[in-house]
Amino acid sequence: MVRSNPEELVRKTMARFVDDEIIPNAQETDEKGEFPVEMLREIAKMGIFGIRYPKNKGGAGGNTTLYCIICEELARGLVSVAAITAMQCLMSTNFLFRFGTDEMRETYFLPAMRGEKFGCFCLTEPEAGSDLGAVSTLAKKTPDGYLLNGMKTWVTNGPVADFYTVLCQTDPAKKFKGLNFFFVPRNTPGLSVSKPFNTLGTRTTMMSEIAFTDVHIPDAYRLGKEGQGLNNLLSILEEIRSMTAALAIGLQRAAMDDAIRYARERVAFGKAISKYQLIQAKVANMAVNLEASKLMTYKATKMIDNGVPCMTEASMAKYFATEAACQAADECTRIMGAYGYSMEYTAQRYYRDSRFLLNGGGTHEILQTNIARWVGL
Ligand SMILES: Cc1cc2nc3c(=O)[nH]c(=O)nc-3n(C[C@H](O)[C@H](O)[C@H](O)COP(=O)(O)OP(=O)(O)OC[C@H]3O[C@@H](n4cnc5c(N)ncnc54)[C@H](O)[C@@H]3O)c2cc1C
């Protein structure tokens, strides 16, 4: 019997789904700018939200490589749907899965795996972005739990989420050692959600501020041991960076495919523009960057799957693949000439959506600074 390789199988299944269900609707979905419930329901039916979790705990028994293949393929269709999916599979549910009580898993984690509930991940604050040591949302200990006060911002899925994983400070004097994650269900008194932000790209990915005013939660809602918030975040950072790189690969592929198709069809000075060396150079650069992005990203995911530390590799992959995605989207708009400037063509969406990738998992200035240090500077 010929056994199919799980990576090929997942890629083929996802590619078919993206070609049939996402790409034909991507433009309209993006224009509407609404949370894409129908697409997400279909994605949930395929068991994708549980791809990183074990089968006997409600997941699909996959690994980081499969997770990133899924993210890549979805991003080839529509980055915002891929981003929502990526968030649901990893940051929104990971600490709930690891540290939540059985009841929390029944009420939130398993429904999230079925796409019935959505979560999100709240780190950033108006005065604390790259510098998480400045997080000031306070979780003050009470006899039976914690009292939360503060504000989070730029929360992907914030407006539509049913539950929030929130990074708080329990003791400002301890700085990083006072950071802890907390689970907060949406209906908790004192939690309020702003209206969705009006953003440049990923128009169906809703983002907002979340305010906490005397939000009281029980002890069981602290996710992980006291003072382990930063370590817990670091435990998934390689995966977050690899996933962002995978999203960037999907976007590169979409931009390159459309640029090639257009270049073959568009005639200027009596021949297809694909015959001009300057156009060929752009496409060649896209192809080389794409190949390098894949090698770097899937090297990192294999290391994660084999339990080998890879913060440097994952950071390099995120940095390189995202810069390449921004470049590919830019070149795609140039190859399409005036049509690259039209809202009716895809190039503008790739161009806008590429900016989404720049901040998640660390800005490129932070990544460059870290990489330079890790290689010995
Ligand atoms: C589309 C999108 C989705 C997001 N989703 C989420 C989410 O779901 N949850 C969440 O918590 N946050 C989210 N964020 C926020 C994101 O994590 C932050 O934007 C990011 O951490 C950077 O923080 P900042 O925007 O406050 O920039 P800042 O940290 O204020 O940085 C501003 C500029 O200064 C540079 N800079 C900062 N420090 C240094 C330094 N030491 N050396 C050199 N340059 C430096 C940065 O690279 C950047 O260019 C999202 C943001 C975007 C745009």
Ligand as a Chemical Component Dictionary entry (heavy atoms), coordinates in Angstrom:
data_LIG
# 
_chem_comp.id                   LIG 
_chem_comp.type                 NON-POLYMER 
_chem_comp.pdbx_formal_charge   0 
_chem_comp.three_letter_code    LIG 
# 
loop_
_chem_comp_atom.comp_id 
_chem_comp_atom.atom_id 
_chem_comp_atom.alt_atom_id 
_chem_comp_atom.type_symbol 
_chem_comp_atom.charge 
_chem_comp_atom.model_Cartn_x 
_chem_comp_atom.model_Cartn_y 
_chem_comp_atom.model_Cartn_z 
_chem_comp_atom.pdbx_ordinal 
LIG C1  C1  C 0 -2.088 44.299 11.833 1  
LIG C2  C2  C 0 -1.661 44.216 13.251 2  
LIG C3  C3  C 0 -2.135 43.192 14.062 3  
LIG C4  C4  C 0 -1.743 43.132 15.402 4  
LIG N1  N1  N 0 -2.280 42.162 16.208 5  
LIG C5  C5  C 0 -1.966 42.153 17.530 6  
LIG C6  C6  C 0 -2.568 41.228 18.422 7  
LIG O1  O1  O 0 -3.374 40.389 18.040 8  
LIG N2  N2  N 0 -2.244 41.290 19.728 9  
LIG C7  C7  C 0 -1.354 42.206 20.202 10 
LIG O2  O2  O 0 -1.094 42.192 21.393 11 
LIG N3  N3  N 0 -0.765 43.100 19.386 12 
LIG C8  C8  C 0 -1.052 43.105 18.071 13 
LIG N4  N4  N 0 -0.474 44.032 17.231 14 
LIG C9  C9  C 0 0.458  44.984 17.758 15 
LIG C10 C10 C 0 1.910  44.617 17.434 16 
LIG O3  O3  O 0 2.295  43.518 18.197 17 
LIG C11 C11 C 0 2.739  45.871 17.692 18 
LIG O4  O4  O 0 2.450  46.774 16.645 19 
LIG C12 C12 C 0 4.227  45.609 17.740 20 
LIG O5  O5  O 0 4.552  44.882 18.893 21 
LIG C13 C13 C 0 5.015  46.909 17.728 22 
LIG O6  O6  O 0 4.562  47.758 18.723 23 
LIG P1  P1  P 0 4.163  49.283 18.394 24 
LIG O7  O7  O 0 3.271  49.286 17.211 25 
LIG O8  O8  O 0 3.668  49.874 19.641 26 
LIG O9  O9  O 0 5.507  49.933 17.943 27 
LIG P2  P2  P 0 6.696  50.484 18.878 28 
LIG O10 O10 O 0 7.206  49.405 19.753 29 
LIG O11 O11 O 0 6.264  51.753 19.502 30 
LIG O12 O12 O 0 7.778  50.805 17.767 31 
LIG C14 C14 C 0 7.653  51.885 16.862 32 
LIG C15 C15 C 0 8.826  51.821 15.901 33 
LIG O13 O13 O 0 10.054 51.899 16.657 34 
LIG C16 C16 C 0 10.850 50.763 16.416 35 
LIG N5  N5  N 0 11.554 50.377 17.641 36 
LIG C17 C17 C 0 11.038 50.118 18.872 37 
LIG N6  N6  N 0 12.006 49.763 19.722 38 
LIG C18 C18 C 0 13.165 49.779 19.018 39 
LIG C19 C19 C 0 14.522 49.470 19.327 40 
LIG N7  N7  N 0 14.891 49.045 20.541 41 
LIG N8  N8  N 0 15.437 49.588 18.341 42 
LIG C20 C20 C 0 15.098 49.995 17.097 43 
LIG N9  N9  N 0 13.826 50.291 16.746 44 
LIG C21 C21 C 0 12.872 50.180 17.685 45 
LIG C22 C22 C 0 9.881  49.680 15.978 46 
LIG O14 O14 O 0 10.526 48.648 15.233 47 
LIG C23 C23 C 0 8.901  50.490 15.147 48 
LIG O15 O15 O 0 9.448  50.714 13.877 49 
LIG C24 C24 C 0 -0.839 44.105 15.899 50 
LIG C25 C25 C 0 -0.375 45.124 15.075 51 
LIG C26 C26 C 0 -0.777 45.191 13.770 52 
LIG C27 C27 C 0 -0.300 46.333 12.917 53 
# 
loop_
_chem_comp_bond.comp_id 
_chem_comp_bond.atom_id_1 
_chem_comp_bond.atom_id_2 
_chem_comp_bond.value_order 
_chem_comp_bond.pdbx_ordinal 
LIG C1  C2  SING 1  
LIG C2  C3  SING 2  
LIG C2  C26 DOUB 3  
LIG C3  C4  DOUB 4  
LIG C4  N1  SING 5  
LIG C4  C24 SING 6  
LIG N1  C5  DOUB 7  
LIG C5  C6  SING 8  
LIG C5  C8  SING 9  
LIG C6  O1  DOUB 10 
LIG C6  N2  SING 11 
LIG N2  C7  SING 12 
LIG C7  O2  DOUB 13 
LIG C7  N3  SING 14 
LIG N3  C8  DOUB 15 
LIG C8  N4  SING 16 
LIG N4  C9  SING 17 
LIG N4  C24 SING 18 
LIG C9  C10 SING 19 
LIG C10 O3  SING 20 
LIG C10 C11 SING 21 
LIG C11 O4  SING 22 
LIG C11 C12 SING 23 
LIG C12 O5  SING 24 
LIG C12 C13 SING 25 
LIG C13 O6  SING 26 
LIG O6  P1  SING 27 
LIG P1  O7  DOUB 28 
LIG P1  O8  SING 29 
LIG P1  O9  SING 30 
LIG O9  P2  SING 31 
LIG P2  O10 DOUB 32 
LIG P2  O11 SING 33 
LIG P2  O12 SING 34 
LIG O12 C14 SING 35 
LIG C14 C15 SING 36 
LIG C15 O13 SING 37 
LIG C15 C23 SING 38 
LIG O13 C16 SING 39 
LIG C16 N5  SING 40 
LIG C16 C22 SING 41 
LIG N5  C17 SING 42 
LIG N5  C21 SING 43 
LIG C17 N6  DOUB 44 
LIG N6  C18 SING 45 
LIG C18 C19 SING 46 
LIG C18 C21 DOUB 47 
LIG C19 N7  SING 48 
LIG C19 N8  DOUB 49 
LIG N8  C20 SING 50 
LIG C20 N9  DOUB 51 
LIG N9  C21 SING 52 
LIG C22 O14 SING 53 
LIG C22 C23 SING 54 
LIG C23 O15 SING 55 
LIG C24 C25 DOUB 56 
LIG C25 C26 SING 57 
LIG C26 C27 SING 58 
# 
